[in-house]
Amino acid sequence: MDEEKVWDLPMAFDASTSYKKVVFSTSNLLANMAFYISDLRLAVGAPDTRNKLLTEGKFTTTGILFDSNSDKIRPESYGTLKEIAQVLQENAALKVRIIGHTDSDGDNAQNLELSKRRAAAVKANLSGEFGIEAARLQTDGKGETQPATANTTPEGKANNRRVEFVKI
């Protein structure tokens, strides 16, 4: 309303179906009472963590940031971590593998170890900060072995520094 999202139903509509109308109703209206909504806009939002992790079984993010050559999580990662934690809190049976990835800067063996430490840091954060049971979280690291994009530009390297959450 007034350019602000007020309704969010990530799995209410089937993406393969074309809708011509959406009907809103309420049981609290008296007989012959109705209301009308004009200038309604239905928009596609950002990828939904809950939907991707629960239905696709995987969610990948570049929103968890670390200090350079470190497993220390940067404060600006809080929003992404909170979003993941909410999914895990709402789905108590859900278990995930947290997989860290790095860019190709530096030594291969060091990058592999760094990616494993970063995944462990994410696990520790979700468990300590948000109360997610540690037994529901496994960790792994792939280092630079599975790049998402070429490591030839700063943007490509940033895309390769990512964390994956895979449903197990």
C-alpha positions in Angstrom: 0.0 0.0 0.0 1.4 3.4 -1.0 4.5 1.6 -2.6 5.0 -0.6 0.5 4.6 -4.4 0.4 1.9 -5.4 2.8 1.1 -8.9 1.7 3.6 -11.7 1.1 2.6 -15.2 0.2 5.7 -16.8 -1.4 4.0 -20.1 -2.3 0.4 -19.0 -2.9 0.6 -18.9 -6.6 1.8 -21.5 -9.1 4.4 -19.9 -11.3 3.3 -22.0 -14.3 -0.3 -20.7 -14.1 -1.5 -17.5 -15.7 -4.0 -15.7 -13.4 -6.6 -13.3 -14.7 -8.0 -12.3 -11.3 -7.4 -12.6 -7.6 -10.4 -12.6 -5.3 -10.2 -11.3 -1.7 -13.1 -12.1 0.7 -13.9 -11.9 4.4 -16.6 -13.5 6.5 -17.1 -10.4 8.7 -19.0 -8.4 6.1 -22.7 -8.0 6.5 -25.1 -9.1 3.7 -24.7 -7.1 0.5 -21.5 -5.3 1.7 -18.4 -5.3 -0.4 -15.2 -3.6 -0.8 -13.1 -2.8 -3.8 -9.4 -2.5 -4.3 -8.0 -0.5 -7.2 -4.6 -0.1 -8.8 -3.5 -3.4 -7.3 0.0 -4.5 -8.4 1.3 -8.1 -7.9 5.1 -8.1 -8.2 7.7 -10.8 -8.1 10.1 -10.2 -5.2 13.6 -11.3 -4.4 14.4 -15.0 -4.2 12.6 -16.4 -1.2 15.0 -18.2 1.1 12.2 -20.3 2.6 10.9 -21.5 -0.8 14.4 -22.2 -2.2 15.6 -24.1 0.8 12.4 -26.1 1.4 11.2 -26.8 -2.2 14.4 -26.7 -4.2 16.6 -28.0 -1.4 19.3 -25.4 -1.8 19.9 -21.8 -1.1 23.1 -20.0 -2.2 24.1 -16.5 -0.9 26.8 -14.0 -1.3 25.3 -12.0 1.6 27.4 -13.6 4.3 30.6 -11.7 4.3 33.9 -12.4 6.0 37.0 -10.3 6.7 39.7 -10.9 4.1 41.5 -14.2 4.6 39.5 -14.8 7.7 36.6 -16.7 9.0 35.3 -13.7 11.0 31.8 -12.9 9.9 31.2 -9.2 9.1 28.3 -7.4 10.9 26.5 -6.6 7.6 25.8 -10.3 7.3 23.3 -10.3 10.1 20.2 -9.9 7.9 21.1 -12.9 5.7 21.9 -15.0 8.8 18.7 -14.0 10.5 16.7 -15.0 7.4 18.3 -18.4 7.3 17.8 -18.8 11.0 14.1 -18.0 10.7 13.7 -20.7 8.1 15.4 -23.2 10.4 13.4 -22.0 13.4 10.1 -22.4 11.5 11.0 -25.9 10.3 12.4 -27.7 13.3 13.0 -31.0 11.4 15.0 -29.3 8.7 18.7 -30.2 8.6 21.2 -28.4 6.3 24.8 -28.8 5.2 26.6 -25.4 5.1 29.2 -25.3 2.4 31.8 -22.5 2.1 33.4 -21.4 -1.2 36.2 -19.0 -1.9 37.6 -17.2 -4.9 40.9 -18.4 -6.5 43.2 -15.8 -4.8 45.9 -17.5 -2.8 46.9 -21.1 -2.3 44.5 -23.9 -3.2 45.0 -25.8 0.1 44.7 -22.6 2.2 41.5 -21.7 0.3 40.0 -25.1 1.0 40.8 -24.8 4.8 39.5 -21.2 4.8 36.2 -22.3 3.2 35.8 -25.0 5.9 36.5 -22.6 8.7 34.0 -20.1 7.2 31.3 -22.8 7.1 32.0 -23.7 10.7 31.8 -20.0 11.6 28.3 -19.8 10.0 27.3 -22.9 12.0 28.6 -21.4 15.2 26.7 -18.1 14.5 23.4 -19.8 13.8 23.7 -22.0 16.8 25.0 -19.4 19.3 23.2 -16.2 18.1 19.9 -17.7 17.0 19.7 -20.9 19.0 19.6 -23.4 16.1 20.5 -26.9 17.4 24.1 -27.6 16.2 23.2 -31.2 15.4 21.0 -30.0 12.6 23.9 -28.3 10.9 26.7 -30.0 9.0 29.6 -28.1 7.5 31.9 -28.5 4.5 34.2 -26.4 2.4 35.0 -26.5 -1.3 37.6 -23.8 -1.5 38.0 -22.6 -5.0 37.1 -26.0 -6.7 33.6 -25.1 -7.7 33.5 -21.5 -9.0 30.1 -20.1 -9.8 31.6 -17.6 -12.3 35.1 -16.9 -13.7 37.6 -15.6 -11.2 38.9 -13.1 -13.8 37.1 -9.9 -12.5 36.4 -8.5 -9.0 32.7 -9.2 -9.6 33.4 -12.8 -10.6 35.5 -13.3 -7.5 32.8 -11.8 -5.3 30.3 -14.2 -6.7 32.5 -17.1 -5.9 32.9 -16.1 -2.3 29.6 -17.6 -1.2 27.9 -19.9 1.2 25.5 -22.6 0.2 22.8 -24.2 2.4 21.8 -27.6 1.2 18.8 -29.6 2.7 19.9 -33.0 4.0 
